Amino acid sequence: MAEEILKSTGADPFSTKEPVTISKTDGTTYYSHLKNDKGVNMNFKLNIFDIGGKHVAVVMILSATDITAAQKNSVDAVIKGITLTGVK
């Protein structure tokens, strides 16, 4: 699924992946890059969560490649702040 999502957005194939957890739901984060329509190089963080084998939750975060460490920490905090509701 990650490959198809990245391809459909024009992003590069993912370079790395790692486990991620949101609201006690395990998933996988895929890291990629793309250039937006204004020519800005972007980091692409794609998070995919299997919800009980019936549904999938996807969180995509794009950020410029030249952000500061503080800005990167803020981006990372977005994932930690997400709550999935109705998940058992």
mmCIF file as gemmi writes it, N, C-alpha and C atoms, coordinates in Angstrom:
data_model
loop_
_atom_site.group_PDB
_atom_site.id
_atom_site.type_symbol
_atom_site.label_atom_id
_atom_site.label_alt_id
_atom_site.label_comp_id
_atom_site.label_asym_id
_atom_site.label_entity_id
_atom_site.label_seq_id
_atom_site.pdbx_PDB_ins_code
_atom_site.Cartn_x
_atom_site.Cartn_y
_atom_site.Cartn_z
_atom_site.occupancy
_atom_site.B_iso_or_equiv
_atom_site.pdbx_formal_charge
_atom_site.auth_seq_id
_atom_site.auth_asym_id
_atom_site.pdbx_PDB_model_num
ATOM 1 N N . MET Axp A 1 ? 0.812 -1.189 0 1 0 ? 1 A 1
ATOM 2 C CA . MET Axp A 1 ? 0 0 0 1 0 ? 1 A 1
ATOM 3 C C . MET Axp A 1 ? 0.862 1.262 0 1 0 ? 1 A 1
ATOM 4 N N . ALA Axp A 2 ? 1.927 1.26 0.784 1 0 ? 2 A 1
ATOM 5 C CA . ALA Axp A 2 ? 2.791 2.442 0.863 1 0 ? 2 A 1
ATOM 6 C C . ALA Axp A 2 ? 3.346 2.805 -0.511 1 0 ? 2 A 1
ATOM 7 N N . GLU Axp A 3 ? 3.779 1.797 -1.244 1 0 ? 3 A 1
ATOM 8 C CA . GLU Axp A 3 ? 4.346 2.049 -2.566 1 0 ? 3 A 1
ATOM 9 C C . GLU Axp A 3 ? 3.335 2.732 -3.484 1 0 ? 3 A 1
ATOM 10 N N . GLU Axp A 4 ? 2.084 2.281 -3.441 1 0 ? 4 A 1
ATOM 11 C CA . GLU Axp A 4 ? 1.041 2.855 -4.293 1 0 ? 4 A 1
ATOM 12 C C . GLU Axp A 4 ? 0.721 4.295 -3.895 1 0 ? 4 A 1
ATOM 13 N N . ILE Axp A 5 ? 0.65 4.555 -2.594 1 0 ? 5 A 1
ATOM 14 C CA . ILE Axp A 5 ? 0.367 5.918 -2.131 1 0 ? 5 A 1
ATOM 15 C C . ILE Axp A 5 ? 1.49 6.854 -2.55 1 0 ? 5 A 1
ATOM 16 N N . LEU Axp A 6 ? 2.731 6.445 -2.308 1 0 ? 6 A 1
ATOM 17 C CA . LEU Axp A 6 ? 3.861 7.296 -2.673 1 0 ? 6 A 1
ATOM 18 C C . LEU Axp A 6 ? 3.905 7.538 -4.178 1 0 ? 6 A 1
ATOM 19 N N . LYS Axp A 7 ? 3.69 6.498 -4.945 1 0 ? 7 A 1
ATOM 20 C CA . LYS Axp A 7 ? 3.705 6.634 -6.403 1 0 ? 7 A 1
ATOM 21 C C . LYS Axp A 7 ? 2.613 7.601 -6.869 1 0 ? 7 A 1
ATOM 22 N N . SER Axp A 8 ? 1.421 7.503 -6.275 1 0 ? 8 A 1
ATOM 23 C CA . SER Axp A 8 ? 0.307 8.352 -6.705 1 0 ? 8 A 1
ATOM 24 C C . SER Axp A 8 ? 0.537 9.827 -6.398 1 0 ? 8 A 1
ATOM 25 N N . THR Axp A 9 ? 1.407 10.116 -5.432 1 0 ? 9 A 1
ATOM 26 C CA . THR Axp A 9 ? 1.699 11.51 -5.084 1 0 ? 9 A 1
ATOM 27 C C . THR Axp A 9 ? 2.906 12.058 -5.843 1 0 ? 9 A 1
ATOM 28 N N . GLY Axp A 10 ? 3.601 11.18 -6.56 1 0 ? 10 A 1
ATOM 29 C CA . GLY Axp A 10 ? 4.802 11.606 -7.264 1 0 ? 10 A 1
ATOM 30 C C . GLY Axp A 10 ? 6.047 11.582 -6.385 1 0 ? 10 A 1
ATOM 31 N N . ALA Axp A 11 ? 5.937 10.977 -5.203 1 0 ? 11 A 1
ATOM 32 C CA . ALA Axp A 11 ? 7.079 10.901 -4.287 1 0 ? 11 A 1
ATOM 33 C C . ALA Axp A 11 ? 8.031 9.793 -4.726 1 0 ? 11 A 1
ATOM 34 N N . ASP Axp A 12 ? 9.259 9.893 -4.227 1 0 ? 12 A 1
ATOM 35 C CA . ASP Axp A 12 ? 10.24 8.833 -4.45 1 0 ? 12 A 1
ATOM 36 C C . ASP Axp A 12 ? 9.801 7.577 -3.705 1 0 ? 12 A 1
ATOM 37 N N . PRO Axp A 13 ? 10.293 6.399 -4.124 1 0 ? 13 A 1
ATOM 38 C CA . PRO Axp A 13 ? 10.05 5.198 -3.321 1 0 ? 13 A 1
ATOM 39 C C . PRO Axp A 13 ? 10.606 5.397 -1.911 1 0 ? 13 A 1
ATOM 40 N N . PHE Axp A 14 ? 10.004 4.749 -0.917 1 0 ? 14 A 1
ATOM 41 C CA . PHE Axp A 14 ? 10.459 4.974 0.45 1 0 ? 14 A 1
ATOM 42 C C . PHE Axp A 14 ? 11.897 4.489 0.629 1 0 ? 14 A 1
ATOM 43 N N . SER Axp A 15 ? 12.64 5.253 1.455 1 0 ? 15 A 1
ATOM 44 C CA . SER Axp A 15 ? 14.045 4.933 1.693 1 0 ? 15 A 1
ATOM 45 C C . SER Axp A 15 ? 14.219 4.135 2.967 1 0 ? 15 A 1
ATOM 46 N N . THR Axp A 16 ? 13.306 4.3 3.872 1 0 ? 16 A 1
ATOM 47 C CA . THR Axp A 16 ? 13.402 3.63 5.18 1 0 ? 16 A 1
ATOM 48 C C . THR Axp A 16 ? 12.003 3.491 5.746 1 0 ? 16 A 1
ATOM 49 N N . LYS Axp A 17 ? 11.835 2.525 6.64 1 0 ? 17 A 1
ATOM 50 C CA . LYS Axp A 17 ? 10.562 2.386 7.337 1 0 ? 17 A 1
ATOM 51 C C . LYS Axp A 17 ? 10.848 1.967 8.766 1 0 ? 17 A 1
ATOM 52 N N . GLU Axp A 18 ? 9.888 2.273 9.66 1 0 ? 18 A 1
ATOM 53 C CA . GLU Axp A 18 ? 10.041 1.901 11.061 1 0 ? 18 A 1
ATOM 54 C C . GLU Axp A 18 ? 8.662 1.777 11.701 1 0 ? 18 A 1
ATOM 55 N N . PRO Axp A 19 ? 8.573 1.033 12.802 1 0 ? 19 A 1
ATOM 56 C CA . PRO Axp A 19 ? 7.287 0.902 13.494 1 0 ? 19 A 1
ATOM 57 C C . PRO Axp A 19 ? 6.884 2.217 14.16 1 0 ? 19 A 1
ATOM 58 N N . VAL Axp A 20 ? 5.575 2.412 14.261 1 0 ? 20 A 1
ATOM 59 C CA . VAL Axp A 20 ? 5.023 3.582 14.934 1 0 ? 20 A 1
ATOM 60 C C . VAL Axp A 20 ? 3.754 3.147 15.661 1 0 ? 20 A 1
ATOM 61 N N . THR Axp A 21 ? 3.421 3.826 16.758 1 0 ? 21 A 1
ATOM 62 C CA . THR Axp A 21 ? 2.199 3.524 17.503 1 0 ? 21 A 1
ATOM 63 C C . THR Axp A 21 ? 1.45 4.819 17.774 1 0 ? 21 A 1
ATOM 64 N N . ILE Axp A 22 ? 0.151 4.804 17.501 1 0 ? 22 A 1
ATOM 65 C CA . ILE Axp A 22 ? -0.747 5.907 17.835 1 0 ? 22 A 1
ATOM 66 C C . ILE Axp A 22 ? -1.928 5.301 18.571 1 0 ? 22 A 1
ATOM 67 N N . SER Axp A 23 ? -2.271 5.852 19.703 1 0 ? 23 A 1
ATOM 68 C CA . SER Axp A 23 ? -3.429 5.374 20.469 1 0 ? 23 A 1
ATOM 69 C C . SER Axp A 23 ? -3.409 3.866 20.656 1 0 ? 23 A 1
ATOM 70 N N . LYS Axp A 24 ? -2.263 3.331 20.973 1 0 ? 24 A 1
ATOM 71 C CA . LYS Axp A 24 ? -2.083 1.888 21.181 1 0 ? 24 A 1
ATOM 72 C C . LYS Axp A 24 ? -2.339 1.064 19.926 1 0 ? 24 A 1
ATOM 73 N N . THR Axp A 25 ? -2.31 1.709 18.767 1 0 ? 25 A 1
ATOM 74 C CA . THR Axp A 25 ? -2.485 1.029 17.489 1 0 ? 25 A 1
ATOM 75 C C . THR Axp A 25 ? -1.152 1.044 16.757 1 0 ? 25 A 1
ATOM 76 N N . ASP Axp A 26 ? -0.636 -0.143 16.437 1 0 ? 26 A 1
ATOM 77 C CA . ASP Axp A 26 ? 0.649 -0.241 15.766 1 0 ? 26 A 1
ATOM 78 C C . ASP Axp A 26 ? 0.508 -0.015 14.272 1 0 ? 26 A 1
ATOM 79 N N . GLY Axp A 27 ? 1.535 0.564 13.713 1 0 ? 27 A 1
ATOM 80 C CA . GLY Axp A 27 ? 1.577 0.81 12.279 1 0 ? 27 A 1
ATOM 81 C C . GLY Axp A 27 ? 3.01 0.915 11.812 1 0 ? 27 A 1
ATOM 82 N N . THR Axp A 28 ? 3.17 1.423 10.617 1 0 ? 28 A 1
ATOM 83 C CA . THR Axp A 28 ? 4.494 1.582 10.029 1 0 ? 28 A 1
ATOM 84 C C . THR Axp A 28 ? 4.622 2.979 9.443 1 0 ? 28 A 1
ATOM 85 N N . THR Axp A 29 ? 5.773 3.605 9.675 1 0 ? 29 A 1
ATOM 86 C CA . THR Axp A 29 ? 6.101 4.895 9.069 1 0 ? 29 A 1
ATOM 87 C C . THR Axp A 29 ? 7.064 4.644 7.92 1 0 ? 29 A 1
ATOM 88 N N . TYR Axp A 30 ? 6.771 5.241 6.777 1 0 ? 30 A 1
ATOM 89 C CA . TYR Axp A 30 ? 7.618 5.156 5.593 1 0 ? 30 A 1
ATOM 90 C C . TYR Axp A 30 ? 8.155 6.555 5.303 1 0 ? 30 A 1
ATOM 91 N N . TYR Axp A 31 ? 9.445 6.657 5.031 1 0 ? 31 A 1
ATOM 92 C CA . TYR Axp A 31 ? 10.081 7.946 4.771 1 0 ? 31 A 1
ATOM 93 C C . TYR Axp A 31 ? 10.438 8.061 3.294 1 0 ? 31 A 1
ATOM 94 N N . SER Axp A 32 ? 10.088 9.198 2.722 1 0 ? 32 A 1
ATOM 95 C CA . SER Axp A 32 ? 10.337 9.448 1.311 1 0 ? 32 A 1
ATOM 96 C C . SER Axp A 32 ? 10.61 10.941 1.112 1 0 ? 32 A 1
ATOM 97 N N . HIS Axp A 33 ? 10.774 11.317 -0.148 1 0 ? 33 A 1
ATOM 98 C CA . HIS Axp A 33 ? 10.961 12.719 -0.519 1 0 ? 33 A 1
ATOM 99 C C . HIS Axp A 33 ? 10.169 12.996 -1.783 1 0 ? 33 A 1
ATOM 100 N N . LEU Axp A 34 ? 9.832 14.257 -1.961 1 0 ? 34 A 1
ATOM 101 C CA . LEU Axp A 34 ? 9.241 14.695 -3.217 1 0 ? 34 A 1
ATOM 102 C C . LEU Axp A 34 ? 9.518 16.171 -3.402 1 0 ? 34 A 1
ATOM 103 N N . LYS Axp A 35 ? 9.314 16.631 -4.614 1 0 ? 35 A 1
ATOM 104 C CA . LYS Axp A 35 ? 9.432 18.053 -4.917 1 0 ? 35 A 1
ATOM 105 C C . LYS Axp A 35 ? 8.022 18.546 -5.213 1 0 ? 35 A 1
ATOM 106 N N . ASN Axp A 36 ? 7.575 19.584 -4.484 1 0 ? 36 A 1
ATOM 107 C CA . ASN Axp A 36 ? 6.209 20.052 -4.696 1 0 ? 36 A 1
ATOM 108 C C . ASN Axp A 36 ? 6.106 20.864 -5.982 1 0 ? 36 A 1
ATOM 109 N N . ASP Axp A 37 ? 4.901 21.332 -6.286 1 0 ? 37 A 1
ATOM 110 C CA . ASP Axp A 37 ? 4.676 22.035 -7.554 1 0 ? 37 A 1
ATOM 111 C C . ASP Axp A 37 ? 5.388 23.384 -7.634 1 0 ? 37 A 1
ATOM 112 N N . LYS Axp A 38 ? 5.915 23.874 -6.521 1 0 ? 38 A 1
ATOM 113 C CA . LYS Axp A 38 ? 6.689 25.119 -6.524 1 0 ? 38 A 1
ATOM 114 C C . LYS Axp A 38 ? 8.192 24.84 -6.534 1 0 ? 38 A 1
ATOM 115 N N . GLY Axp A 39 ? 8.572 23.554 -6.645 1 0 ? 39 A 1
ATOM 116 C CA . GLY Axp A 39 ? 9.974 23.185 -6.712 1 0 ? 39 A 1
ATOM 117 C C . GLY Axp A 39 ? 10.665 23.04 -5.372 1 0 ? 39 A 1
ATOM 118 N N . VAL Axp A 40 ? 9.888 23.054 -4.285 1 0 ? 40 A 1
ATOM 119 C CA . VAL Axp A 40 ? 10.468 22.923 -2.945 1 0 ? 40 A 1
ATOM 120 C C . VAL Axp A 40 ? 10.653 21.443 -2.617 1 0 ? 40 A 1
ATOM 121 N N . ASN Axp A 41 ? 11.857 21.071 -2.182 1 0 ? 41 A 1
ATOM 122 C CA . ASN Axp A 41 ? 12.115 19.694 -1.761 1 0 ? 41 A 1
ATOM 123 C C . ASN Axp A 41 ? 11.446 19.446 -0.419 1 0 ? 41 A 1
ATOM 124 N N . MET Axp A 42 ? 10.693 18.349 -0.343 1 0 ? 42 A 1
ATOM 125 C CA . MET Axp A 42 ? 9.903 18.042 0.84 1 0 ? 42 A 1
ATOM 126 C C . MET Axp A 42 ? 10.251 16.659 1.388 1 0 ? 42 A 1
ATOM 127 N N . ASN Axp A 43 ? 10.238 16.564 2.719 1 0 ? 43 A 1
ATOM 128 C CA . ASN Axp A 43 ? 10.272 15.263 3.382 1 0 ? 43 A 1
ATOM 129 C C . ASN Axp A 43 ? 8.841 14.743 3.438 1 0 ? 43 A 1
ATOM 130 N N . PHE Axp A 44 ? 8.657 13.485 3.156 1 0 ? 44 A 1
ATOM 131 C CA . PHE Axp A 44 ? 7.337 12.867 3.143 1 0 ? 44 A 1
ATOM 132 C C . PHE Axp A 44 ? 7.351 11.758 4.188 1 0 ? 44 A 1
ATOM 133 N N . LYS Axp A 45 ? 6.513 11.894 5.197 1 0 ? 45 A 1
ATOM 134 C CA . LYS Axp A 45 ? 6.402 10.903 6.265 1 0 ? 45 A 1
ATOM 135 C C . LYS Axp A 45 ? 5.002 10.287 6.149 1 0 ? 45 A 1
ATOM 136 N N . LEU Axp A 46 ? 4.955 9.027 5.758 1 0 ? 46 A 1
ATOM 137 C CA . LEU Axp A 46 ? 3.699 8.316 5.525 1 0 ? 46 A 1
ATOM 138 C C . LEU Axp A 46 ? 3.517 7.277 6.62 1 0 ? 46 A 1
ATOM 139 N N . ASN Axp A 47 ? 2.44 7.403 7.379 1 0 ? 47 A 1
ATOM 140 C CA . ASN Axp A 47 ? 2.137 6.484 8.485 1 0 ? 47 A 1
ATOM 141 C C . ASN Axp A 47 ? 0.885 5.693 8.118 1 0 ? 47 A 1
ATOM 142 N N . ILE Axp A 48 ? 0.99 4.37 8.182 1 0 ? 48 A 1
ATOM 143 C CA . ILE Axp A 48 ? -0.146 3.505 7.845 1 0 ? 48 A 1
ATOM 144 C C . ILE Axp A 48 ? -0.438 2.586 9.025 1 0 ? 48 A 1
ATOM 145 N N . PHE Axp A 49 ? -1.719 2.542 9.412 1 0 ? 49 A 1
ATOM 146 C CA . PHE Axp A 49 ? -2.17 1.74 10.554 1 0 ? 49 A 1
ATOM 147 C C . PHE Axp A 49 ? -3.269 0.789 10.107 1 0 ? 49 A 1
ATOM 148 N N . ASP Axp A 50 ? -3.124 -0.487 10.442 1 0 ? 50 A 1
ATOM 149 C CA . ASP Axp A 50 ? -4.156 -1.483 10.183 1 0 ? 50 A 1
ATOM 150 C C . ASP Axp A 50 ? -5.12 -1.449 11.369 1 0 ? 50 A 1
ATOM 151 N N . ILE Axp A 51 ? -6.372 -1.151 11.096 1 0 ? 51 A 1
ATOM 152 C CA . ILE Axp A 51 ? -7.379 -1.033 12.147 1 0 ? 51 A 1
ATOM 153 C C . ILE Axp A 51 ? -8.242 -2.297 12.136 1 0 ? 51 A 1
ATOM 154 N N . GLY Axp A 52 ? -7.835 -3.253 12.934 1 0 ? 52 A 1
ATOM 155 C CA . GLY Axp A 52 ? -8.631 -4.466 13.102 1 0 ? 52 A 1
ATOM 156 C C . GLY Axp A 52 ? -8.789 -5.316 11.866 1 0 ? 52 A 1
ATOM 157 N N . GLY Axp A 53 ? -7.915 -5.177 10.893 1 0 ? 53 A 1
ATOM 158 C CA . GLY Axp A 53 ? -7.994 -5.995 9.688 1 0 ? 53 A 1
ATOM 159 C C . GLY Axp A 53 ? -9.088 -5.59 8.716 1 0 ? 53 A 1
ATOM 160 N N . LYS Axp A 54 ? -9.903 -4.61 9.088 1 0 ? 54 A 1
ATOM 161 C CA . LYS Axp A 54 ? -11.015 -4.183 8.226 1 0 ? 54 A 1
ATOM 162 C C . LYS Axp A 54 ? -10.825 -2.782 7.663 1 0 ? 54 A 1
ATOM 163 N N . HIS Axp A 55 ? -10.04 -1.966 8.359 1 0 ? 55 A 1
ATOM 164 C CA . HIS Axp A 55 ? -9.861 -0.572 7.959 1 0 ? 55 A 1
ATOM 165 C C . HIS Axp A 55 ? -8.389 -0.194 8.045 1 0 ? 55 A 1
ATOM 166 N N . VAL Axp A 56 ? -8.067 0.899 7.39 1 0 ? 56 A 1
ATOM 167 C CA . VAL Axp A 56 ? -6.709 1.428 7.425 1 0 ? 56 A 1
ATOM 168 C C . VAL Axp A 56 ? -6.796 2.914 7.725 1 0 ? 56 A 1
ATOM 169 N N . ALA Axp A 57 ? -5.935 3.384 8.614 1 0 ? 57 A 1
ATOM 170 C CA . ALA Axp A 57 ? -5.797 4.822 8.87 1 0 ? 57 A 1
ATOM 171 C C . ALA Axp A 57 ? -4.461 5.25 8.276 1 0 ? 57 A 1
ATOM 172 N N . VAL Axp A 58 ? -4.467 6.38 7.589 1 0 ? 58 A 1
ATOM 173 C CA . VAL Axp A 58 ? -3.258 6.9 6.957 1 0 ? 58 A 1
ATOM 174 C C . VAL Axp A 58 ? -3.049 8.335 7.414 1 0 ? 58 A 1
ATOM 175 N N . VAL Axp A 59 ? -1.831 8.628 7.85 1 0 ? 59 A 1
ATOM 176 C CA . VAL Axp A 59 ? -1.447 9.988 8.218 1 0 ? 59 A 1
ATOM 177 C C . VAL Axp A 59 ? -0.238 10.346 7.373 1 0 ? 59 A 1
ATOM 178 N N . MET Axp A 60 ? -0.351 11.422 6.591 1 0 ? 60 A 1
ATOM 179 C CA . MET Axp A 60 ? 0.758 11.877 5.758 1 0 ? 60 A 1
ATOM 180 C C . MET Axp A 60 ? 1.202 13.249 6.236 1 0 ? 60 A 1
ATOM 181 N N . ILE Axp A 61 ? 2.494 13.41 6.407 1 0 ? 61 A 1
ATOM 182 C CA . ILE Axp A 61 ? 3.035 14.703 6.817 1 0 ? 61 A 1
ATOM 183 C C . ILE Axp A 61 ? 4.128 15.093 5.833 1 0 ? 61 A 1
ATOM 184 N N . LEU Axp A 62 ? 3.968 16.273 5.256 1 0 ? 62 A 1
ATOM 185 C CA . LEU Axp A 62 ? 4.973 16.834 4.36 1 0 ? 62 A 1
ATOM 186 C C . LEU Axp A 62 ? 5.61 18.025 5.055 1 0 ? 62 A 1
ATOM 187 N N . SER Axp A 63 ? 6.93 18.094 5.012 1 0 ? 63 A 1
ATOM 188 C CA . SER Axp A 63 ? 7.628 19.243 5.579 1 0 ? 63 A 1
ATOM 189 C C . SER Axp A 63 ? 8.828 19.562 4.692 1 0 ? 63 A 1
ATOM 190 N N . ALA Axp A 64 ? 9.176 20.83 4.63 1 0 ? 64 A 1
ATOM 191 C CA . ALA Axp A 64 ? 10.337 21.246 3.842 1 0 ? 64 A 1
ATOM 192 C C . ALA Axp A 64 ? 11.592 20.577 4.404 1 0 ? 64 A 1
ATOM 193 N N . THR Axp A 65 ? 12.528 20.273 3.535 1 0 ? 65 A 1
ATOM 194 C CA . THR Axp A 65 ? 13.744 19.585 3.969 1 0 ? 65 A 1
ATOM 195 C C . THR Axp A 65 ? 14.668 20.481 4.788 1 0 ? 65 A 1
ATOM 196 N N . ASP Axp A 66 ? 14.463 21.781 4.728 1 0 ? 66 A 1
ATOM 197 C CA . ASP Axp A 66 ? 15.37 22.699 5.426 1 0 ? 66 A 1
ATOM 198 C C . ASP Axp A 66 ? 14.793 23.252 6.733 1 0 ? 66 A 1
ATOM 199 N N . ILE Axp A 67 ? 13.872 22.521 7.374 1 0 ? 67 A 1
ATOM 200 C CA . ILE Axp A 67 ? 13.311 23.01 8.632 1 0 ? 67 A 1
ATOM 201 C C . ILE Axp A 67 ? 14.333 22.866 9.763 1 0 ? 67 A 1
ATOM 202 N N . THR Axp A 68 ? 14.146 23.661 10.789 1 0 ? 68 A 1
ATOM 203 C CA . THR Axp A 68 ? 15.044 23.62 11.942 1 0 ? 68 A 1
ATOM 204 C C . THR Axp A 68 ? 14.733 22.403 12.817 1 0 ? 68 A 1
ATOM 205 N N . ALA Axp A 69 ? 15.625 22.125 13.761 1 0 ? 69 A 1
ATOM 206 C CA . ALA Axp A 69 ? 15.406 21.016 14.692 1 0 ? 69 A 1
ATOM 207 C C . ALA Axp A 69 ? 14.129 21.229 15.503 1 0 ? 69 A 1
ATOM 208 N N . ALA Axp A 70 ? 13.88 22.461 15.915 1 0 ? 70 A 1
ATOM 209 C CA . ALA Axp A 70 ? 12.664 22.76 16.683 1 0 ? 70 A 1
ATOM 210 C C . ALA Axp A 70 ? 11.414 22.514 15.839 1 0 ? 70 A 1
ATOM 211 N N . GLN Axp A 71 ? 11.461 22.899 14.565 1 0 ? 71 A 1
ATOM 212 C CA . GLN Axp A 71 ? 10.326 22.662 13.683 1 0 ? 71 A 1
ATOM 213 C C . GLN Axp A 71 ? 10.127 21.161 13.451 1 0 ? 71 A 1
ATOM 214 N N . LYS Axp A 72 ? 11.229 20.399 13.311 1 0 ? 72 A 1
ATOM 215 C CA . LYS Axp A 72 ? 11.122 18.96 13.147 1 0 ? 72 A 1
ATOM 216 C C . LYS Axp A 72 ? 10.489 18.329 14.38 1 0 ? 72 A 1
ATOM 217 N N . ASN Axp A 73 ? 10.867 18.799 15.567 1 0 ? 73 A 1
ATOM 218 C CA . ASN Axp A 73 ? 10.26 18.285 16.801 1 0 ? 73 A 1
ATOM 219 C C . ASN Axp A 73 ? 8.761 18.557 16.822 1 0 ? 73 A 1
ATOM 220 N N . SER Axp A 74 ? 8.357 19.717 16.316 1 0 ? 74 A 1
ATOM 221 C CA . SER Axp A 74 ? 6.927 20.046 16.251 1 0 ? 74 A 1
ATOM 222 C C . SER Axp A 74 ? 6.192 19.108 15.3 1 0 ? 74 A 1
ATOM 223 N N . VAL Axp A 75 ? 6.808 18.812 14.17 1 0 ? 75 A 1
ATOM 224 C CA . VAL Axp A 75 ? 6.207 17.876 13.214 1 0 ? 75 A 1
ATOM 225 C C . VAL Axp A 75 ? 6.058 16.5 13.859 1 0 ? 75 A 1
ATOM 226 N N . ASP Axp A 76 ? 7.112 16.044 14.548 1 0 ? 76 A 1
ATOM 227 C CA . ASP Axp A 76 ? 7.052 14.741 15.208 1 0 ? 76 A 1
ATOM 228 C C . ASP Axp A 76 ? 5.978 14.713 16.295 1 0 ? 76 A 1
ATOM 229 N N . ALA Axp A 77 ? 5.76 15.84 16.958 1 0 ? 77 A 1
ATOM 230 C CA . ALA Axp A 77 ? 4.746 15.917 18.018 1 0 ? 77 A 1
ATOM 231 C C . ALA Axp A 77 ? 3.334 15.76 17.455 1 0 ? 77 A 1
ATOM 232 N N . VAL Axp A 78 ? 3.155 16.109 16.194 1 0 ? 78 A 1
ATOM 233 C CA . VAL Axp A 78 ? 1.834 15.958 15.565 1 0 ? 78 A 1
ATOM 234 C C . VAL Axp A 78 ? 1.398 14.496 15.628 1 0 ? 78 A 1
ATOM 235 N N . ILE Axp A 79 ? 2.282 13.58 15.271 1 0 ? 79 A 1
ATOM 236 C CA . ILE Axp A 79 ? 1.956 12.15 15.3 1 0 ? 79 A 1
ATOM 237 C C . ILE Axp A 79 ? 1.616 11.712 16.721 1 0 ? 79 A 1
ATOM 238 N N . LYS Axp A 80 ? 2.42 12.136 17.667 1 0 ? 80 A 1
ATOM 239 C CA . LYS Axp A 80 ? 2.191 11.736 19.056 1 0 ? 80 A 1
ATOM 240 C C . LYS Axp A 80 ? 0.879 12.291 19.606 1 0 ? 80 A 1
ATOM 241 N N . GLY Axp A 81 ? 0.406 13.399 19.04 1 0 ? 81 A 1
ATOM 242 C CA . GLY Axp A 81 ? -0.815 14.03 19.524 1 0 ? 81 A 1
ATOM 243 C C . GLY Axp A 81 ? -2.097 13.514 18.901 1 0 ? 81 A 1
ATOM 244 N N . ILE Axp A 82 ? -1.992 12.641 17.936 1 0 ? 82 A 1
ATOM 245 C CA . ILE Axp A 82 ? -3.182 12.111 17.252 1 0 ? 82 A 1
ATOM 246 C C . ILE Axp A 82 ? -3.826 11.033 18.118 1 0 ? 82 A 1
ATOM 247 N N . THR Axp A 83 ? -5.147 11.06 18.194 1 0 ? 83 A 1
ATOM 248 C CA . THR Axp A 83 ? -5.905 10.031 18.884 1 0 ? 83 A 1
ATOM 249 C C . THR Axp A 83 ? -6.832 9.349 17.896 1 0 ? 83 A 1
ATOM 250 N N . LEU Axp A 84 ? -6.713 8.035 17.807 1 0 ? 84 A 1
ATOM 251 C CA . LEU Axp A 84 ? -7.633 7.263 16.974 1 0 ? 84 A 1
ATOM 252 C C . LEU Axp A 84 ? -8.808 6.871 17.869 1 0 ? 84 A 1
ATOM 253 N N . THR Axp A 85 ? -10.013 7.206 17.462 1 0 ? 85 A 1
ATOM 254 C CA . THR Axp A 85 ? -11.192 6.875 18.26 1 0 ? 85 A 1
ATOM 255 C C . THR Axp A 85 ? -11.965 5.746 17.617 1 0 ? 85 A 1
ATOM 256 N N . GLY Axp A 86 ? -12.664 4.999 18.422 1 0 ? 86 A 1
ATOM 257 C CA . GLY Axp A 86 ? -13.463 3.893 17.917 1 0 ? 86 A 1
ATOM 258 C C . GLY Axp A 86 ? -12.65 2.673 17.56 1 0 ? 86 A 1
ATOM 259 N N . VAL Axp A 87 ? -11.377 2.656 17.954 1 0 ? 87 A 1
ATOM 260 C CA . VAL Axp A 87 ? -10.489 1.538 17.661 1 0 ? 87 A 1
ATOM 261 C C . VAL Axp A 87 ? -10.481 0.579 18.831 1 0 ? 87 A 1
ATOM 262 N N . LYS Axp A 88 ? -10.674 -0.696 18.553 1 0 ? 88 A 1
ATOM 263 C CA . LYS Axp A 88 ? -10.637 -1.701 19.628 1 0 ? 88 A 1
ATOM 264 C C . LYS Axp A 88 ? -9.519 -2.667 19.421 1 0 ? 88 A 1
